[in-house]
Amino acid sequence: MPHIVIEYSANSIDNDKLDKALKSTYDVCCKFDCIRPEAIKIRAHSILNAYYGNGAKDFIHVTAHLLDGRSRARKADISKALLDNVMSEFPMIDTFSVDVLEIDGNVYQKNK
């Protein structure tokens, strides 16, 4: 844990830039002592169709799924670090957002 999901507007990011951003996102997560590097899982999904009331053409949205138990301040720090990272990796994108969701550790299941 955590699971980091990066959604982005299709055709706005080439694969080389995306690969670099996945690695830099991993590096950002590793800076937090509450996140074990071997537990980090990062994936990206391109979104073909989206509409924004603010007129944005391209977007990146990051969702960080974290096990419960971290303070609000810690989650805010993680959120800000993720936002700063994608904004620096993709200055050509119009709109950025990050959300941190808690996973209930009592019901979360995995095999490895």
N, C-alpha and C positions, 0 to 999 in steps of 0.2 A: 504494500500500500504506500503511496497513493496511486490512483489511476488518474492520469492527466489526459483529457480529450481536447484536441484542438480542432475546431470546426472552422472552415475558411471557404470563402467564395471560390467556386471552381474557376479555373483558368486565370487566377490572380497570382498564383505562386508556382514557380517551377520546382521540379523535384530536388535539384541541388540545394536551393534555398530552404526547402522544407526539411531535408535531411539535416542541414546545419541547425535549423531551429529546433528540431527534435533533440539534438545533442545539447544545445545550449539550455533548453528547458530542463533536461536531466541535470546539467551542471548547476542550474539555479536551485533545483530541489535538493541537491546534495549539500548545499550551504546551510541547511536547517538541521540542527541536531536532533529534531524530533522525527526525521525522515531517514529511514535506512536505505542507502543507495541500491542495495540488491532487491529491494521491494518496489522500486519505482517502475511503473508501466506507463508508457506514453504512446498514444496513437493519434492519428490525424484523419479527418474525414472531410472530403470536399463536398460542398453543398451546391447543387446545380441551380436551384430556384430559391430565391429569397426576396422579400420586399421590405424596405425600410421607409418609414414615414419621414425620416430626416433626409431622404434623398441620397443616402450613401450608396455607392455602387459596389464596393468591396468591403469585406468584413473579416475579422478574426474574433472568435469567441472561444475562450479557454474555460473548461470546467475541471476543477480539481476535486476529486472524490477522495476524502480523507476519513480514516477511522475516527470515530468520536473521541472526545476527551481533550482536544486541544483548546486552549483559551481563545476567546474572540480576538484578542490582540495578536496572537500567533497566526490565526487564520487570515487576519487582515495583512500581516506582514508577508505571508506566502502569496496572497492575492496580488499585492502591490508588486512583489518581485516578479511574478509571472507576467503581469501587465507590462512592466518596464521592459522585460525581455522581449516579448513579441513586438512591442512598439519599436524597439531598436533593431530587431531583425527584419521588420517589414515596414519601413517608413513610407512606402508607396500606398499602403492600405488606408482607407477612409475612416473606418470605425473599428474600435477594439473594445472588448469587454471580458471580464473574468468573474466567475462565480465559484464559490467554495461550498461544496455539499458534504454533509457528514454521513458516513456509513455506520450503521448500527453494528458494532463489533460483536454483539450477542447473536446476530442472525446472519452475518456475512459468512459465506462459505467459499472455499477454494480447495483445489487438490494439491497445489504446490506453492 
